[in-house]
Amino acid sequence: MSGPVAIVLPPSEAFSPAASGAISLLVHRLARHPGQFASVVFGAARADVFADVAFRPIRPRWGLGGSARRYAMAVARAVRHERAILVEVHNRPDVALFLSRWLAPLPVALLLNNDPQGMRRARTARQRTRLLERLALVATSSAYLRRRYLEGVPDLEGVPDRAIRVLPNWLDLAEIPVAPGERERVILFAGRVVADKGADAFVAACGLALPRLPGWRAEMIGADRFGPDSPETPFLALLRPLAASAGVAMLGYRPHSDVLAAMARAAIVVVPSRWAEPFGLTAVEAMACGAALLCSGRGGLGEVVGDAALPIDPDDPAGFAECLVQVGLDAALRASLARAGLARVPQFDVGPAVAALDAMRAGILQLSRDPAI
């Protein structure tokens, strides 16, 4: 069968080495490892997109309707021109619905990496049921998200079991930097510096723990958003003096390659998320880099890390600090956590992910040819 798979990014997603969020990183890895199906990525026009994969810039026209509708209209025109055989929309139920209507009978799938109950056209059980009826397939990045999707959705003669799958996030383990012989005595936070990610909890716990950990230091990599132009927010303005007092260096936004390099050097990486993480890709990256991992178990984090991390409660600063001290003072425990993480992470490599996605794509295309299956 000729023609590529059209991979559609959210309209605000920057497909750029300089300013990539999780979805762009995931899509870039997929596009570089096409498996059985060639792919073309469709996303917002930028001057600095990834240059090593096929990318089509989307430039919505002015007109009636909201921004999502105009974006979807531009995507539909580009997909028709590309003669795609399948459309995969990332994280935008509204865009997927528009495309399923305008591109029919071309099958459209939706890949979700956030809680659908907070998304337009997916907030209610009725809306999520309609998506299952209209789309070829819905995939979530964790079993946690799948449960959230199916809350209140009736069993439409088995439709949810057939039409909604779990496809975990993936890494390209070949891109993971080699760790040095001896790790630096660094406690590292990497991610968006916001309350949901537990950035303030990290600062508070380090303030209590570092006086008991001679020779150790703490660092935070990240900003409010992905990219060097991330704004200074009231949360950051309040956090900076607290971090300085606690002895935590705030290093600001860094490109993803720098983040991985820092994880490969740091002895401890902490993922103290308060909110229910849809998956927890940062935790997988920390395990792949061989760091000892401490993280909350909220949302999908528990299923992702298993027993390869020491659990922490971001809303218990004293208990959080005790965990930091315990791991910081116990080299054998750090080594044990690192080994457990390295043993767990191969299941998240891009190779198994591409194989699973190939099977999903083949199933969708077979069903589109023979709806009676």
Buried (B, 14 or more C-beta within 10 A) or exposed (E): EEBBBBBBBBBEBBBBBBBBBBBBBBBBBBBBBBBEBBBBBBBBEBEEBBEEBBBBBBEBEEEEEEEBBBBBBBBBEBBEEBEBBBBBBBBBBBBBBBBBEBBEEBBBBBBBBBBBBEBEBBBEBEBBBBBBEBBBBBBBBBEBBBEBBBEEBEEEEEBBEEBBBBBBBBBBEEBBBEBEEEBBBBBBBBBBBBBEBBBBBBBBBBBBBBEEBEEBBBBBBBBBBBBEEBEEBEBBEEBBEEBEEBBBEBBEBBBBEEBBBBBBBBBBBBBBBBBBBBBBBBBBBBBBBBBBBBBBBBBBBBBBBEEBBBEBBBEBBEEBBBBBBBBBEEEEBBEBBBEBBBEBBEEBBBBEBBEBBBEBBBBBBEBBEEEEE
